[in-house]
Amino acid sequence: MTADGPYLAIDTATTRVVVAVGGSDGRPAAGAEWRAGYHHGQLLLESVARVLAQAGVGRLDLAGVLVGTGPGAFTGLRVGLATAKALAHALDRPIVGVPTGEALLAAFARTEAVDPGCLALLLPAGPADRVLVRPGEAARLLPGGSEPPLPADAIVLALDLPGRAPDDALARGERAFAGLAGELLRAGGTRLAAGAADDLARLVPEYVTLPRGVRAATGEVRWSHDRPSS
């Protein structure tokens, strides 16, 4: 174990789970990705064990745990964050939360060599609403039927929105997702290597949908069904 890895990265913010092991250079030594739908927890620990074995890394060899914090749906994010926290606590390792939306934008900007400031990411927030993510800005809820207020030169990416976003935006979203594991390792690993870990107890995800009756904490994206009536 060194200050620069290896790190375990987990992301369950989208309909596909990402697990990877690597360093802050963003090059996974091993990884797995599968479509979980809304059953993120069924294979997560099993996949963590398999990826660690493929990388030749024991749990005690890990220098830290990195976890995607969304925006995403309640069930998936809760499973991923709870698993990452449990591993960090059990192994007595530092943890860092990496905003999934910003990691996707950074991955696309890196692979496509474009200015991140021109990018915008659309993610689902329930069956009708969407969430807009832009670099350095808080995620913004877009009620169903509304379009994001973007400049004419904005490059739009979309993920998990078939039929609710343009085909070219969906294609760009897939290219961004292909680089998500590397960006989680790069962003989170760089922070851990610099000693900038998160507080295990205070690290929270950014939900876009919550079960009925559950209130979002301060700083989280509001649940779409809590919009004030017009």
C-alpha positions in Angstrom: 0.0 0.0 0.0 1.2 3.5 -0.9 -0.2 7.0 -0.8 -0.9 6.7 -4.5 -2.8 3.5 -4.4 -4.1 1.0 -5.1 -7.6 2.4 -4.7 -11.0 0.7 -5.0 -13.5 2.7 -6.9 -17.3 2.0 -6.8 -20.1 3.9 -8.6 -23.8 3.0 -8.5 -25.3 6.3 -9.5 -26.5 5.1 -12.9 -28.3 1.9 -14.1 -24.8 0.4 -14.6 -22.5 -0.5 -11.7 -18.8 0.3 -12.0 -16.1 -1.3 -9.9 -12.4 -0.7 -10.5 -9.0 -0.9 -8.9 -6.1 1.3 -9.8 -4.1 4.4 -9.0 -4.5 8.2 -9.5 -3.1 7.9 -13.0 -6.6 6.8 -14.0 -5.6 3.5 -15.5 -7.6 0.6 -13.9 -5.6 -2.5 -13.2 -8.9 -4.4 -13.3 -12.5 -3.5 -13.5 -16.1 -4.6 -14.0 -19.3 -3.0 -15.2 -22.7 -4.4 -15.5 -26.3 -3.3 -16.0 -28.0 -3.5 -12.6 -31.2 -1.7 -13.3 -32.5 -1.1 -9.8 -30.8 -4.1 -8.2 -27.4 -2.7 -7.6 -26.6 -4.6 -4.4 -27.0 -8.2 -5.7 -23.6 -8.6 -7.2 -21.6 -5.6 -5.8 -19.6 -7.3 -3.0 -19.0 -10.4 -5.2 -17.7 -8.1 -8.0 -15.5 -6.2 -5.6 -13.8 -9.4 -4.6 -13.4 -10.6 -8.2 -11.9 -7.3 -9.4 -9.5 -7.2 -6.5 -8.4 -10.8 -7.3 -8.0 -9.9 -11.0 -5.8 -7.0 -10.0 -3.8 -9.1 -7.6 -4.7 -6.8 -4.8 -5.8 -7.9 -1.3 -8.3 -5.8 0.7 -5.5 -4.8 3.1 -3.4 -3.6 0.2 -5.9 -0.9 -0.6 -4.8 2.7 0.2 -8.4 4.0 0.1 -11.9 3.7 -1.2 -13.5 6.0 -3.8 -17.2 6.2 -4.4 -19.4 8.0 -6.9 -21.9 10.3 -5.1 -24.4 11.0 -8.0 -26.7 12.6 -8.9 -28.6 9.4 -9.0 -31.6 7.5 -7.7 -32.0 6.7 -4.1 -31.7 2.9 -4.2 -28.6 2.6 -6.3 -26.7 5.4 -4.6 -27.6 4.2 -1.1 -26.2 0.7 -1.9 -23.0 2.0 -3.4 -22.3 4.5 -0.6 -23.1 2.0 2.2 -20.9 -0.6 0.7 -18.0 1.8 0.2 -18.3 3.2 3.7 -18.5 -0.3 5.2 -15.3 -1.3 3.4 -13.5 1.9 4.4 -14.6 1.5 8.0 -13.7 -2.2 8.2 -10.3 -1.8 6.6 -9.6 1.5 8.4 -8.9 3.2 5.1 -9.8 6.8 4.0 -12.7 7.4 1.7 -13.4 10.1 -1.0 -16.7 10.8 -2.6 -16.5 11.8 -6.3 -19.5 13.5 -8.0 -20.5 11.0 -10.7 -21.9 13.7 -13.0 -18.7 15.8 -12.9 -16.6 12.7 -13.4 -18.6 11.8 -16.5 -18.1 15.3 -17.9 -14.4 15.2 -17.1 -14.0 11.8 -18.8 -15.6 13.1 -22.0 -13.6 16.3 -22.0 -10.4 14.3 -21.6 -11.1 11.7 -24.3 -12.6 14.2 -26.8 -10.1 17.0 -26.0 -12.9 19.6 -25.6 -13.3 22.5 -23.1 -15.2 21.1 -20.1 -17.0 24.5 -19.7 -18.9 23.8 -22.9 -20.4 20.5 -21.7 -23.7 19.7 -20.2 -25.0 16.3 -18.9 -28.6 15.1 -18.7 -29.5 12.3 -16.3 -32.9 10.9 -15.4 -34.9 12.0 -12.3 -37.8 9.6 -12.2 -40.0 8.7 -15.2 -40.5 12.3 -16.5 -38.0 14.7 -15.0 -34.3 15.1 -15.8 -31.3 16.6 -14.1 -28.8 18.9 -15.7 -25.2 18.8 -14.6 -22.6 21.4 -15.7 -19.0 21.7 -14.5 -18.7 23.6 -11.2 -22.4 24.1 -10.8 -25.0 22.5 -8.6 -27.2 19.9 -10.4 -30.5 21.4 -11.6 -33.8 19.6 -11.7 -35.6 19.9 -15.1 -39.4 19.2 -14.8 -40.8 16.9 -17.4 -41.3 18.6 -20.8 -38.8 21.4 -20.1 -35.6 21.9 -21.9 -32.3 22.9 -20.3 -31.3 26.6 -20.6 -28.0 26.2 -22.4 -25.9 28.4 -24.7 -25.9 27.7 -28.4 -22.4 26.2 -28.3 -23.1 23.7 -25.5 -22.2 20.1 -26.1 -24.9 17.9 -24.5 -24.3 14.4 -23.1 -27.1 12.1 -21.9 -27.1 8.9 -20.0 -30.0 6.5 -19.1 -32.4 8.6 -21.2 -33.5 6.5 -24.2 -36.3 8.3 -26.0 -35.9 11.3 -23.7 -32.7 12.8 -25.2 -31.3 13.2 -28.7 -29.4 10.2 -30.2 -26.2 12.2 -30.5 -26.3 13.2 -26.9 -26.9 9.6 -25.9 -23.9 8.5 -28.0 -21.7 11.1 -26.2 -23.0 9.9 -22.9 -21.8 6.4 -23.7 -18.4 7.7 -24.6 -18.2 9.5 -21.3 -19.4 6.4 -19.4 -16.5 4.4 -20.9 -14.1 6.7 -19.1 -15.9 6.8 -15.8 -13.8 4.3 -13.9 -10.6 6.0 -14.9 -11.9 9.4 -13.9 -13.1 8.1 -10.5 -9.6 6.8 -9.9 -7.9 9.9 -11.2 -10.0 12.5 -9.3 -10.5 10.5 -6.1 -7.0 9.1 -6.1 -5.4 12.5 -6.5 -7.4 13.8 -3.5 -6.4 10.8 -1.4 -2.7 11.1 -2.4 -2.8 14.7 -1.2 -4.4 13.6 2.1 -7.8 15.2 1.4 -10.1 12.4 2.5 -13.8 12.9 3.3 -15.4 12.4 6.7 -16.9 8.9 6.7 -19.9 10.0 8.7 -20.6 13.1 6.8 -20.2 11.8 3.2 -23.6 11.9 1.6 -24.9 11.2 -1.9 -26.8 13.5 -4.2 -30.2 12.0 -4.7 -32.6 12.9 -7.6 -35.4 10.6 -6.5 -36.4 9.6 -3.0 -39.1 7.2 -1.7 -42.3 8.9 -0.9 -42.2 10.5 2.6 -38.4 10.8 2.7 -37.1 14.3 2.8 -33.9 15.4 1.1 -31.2 16.7 3.3 -29.8 20.2 2.8 -27.6 20.4 -0.3 -29.1 17.4 -2.0 -31.1 17.7 -5.3 -34.8 17.9 -4.4 -37.0 15.0 -5.2 -39.0 15.7 -8.4 -42.4 15.1 -6.7 -41.7 17.8 -4.2 -41.8 20.6 -6.8 -44.1 23.4 -5.6 -47.4 23.5 -7.6 -47.8 26.4 -10.0 
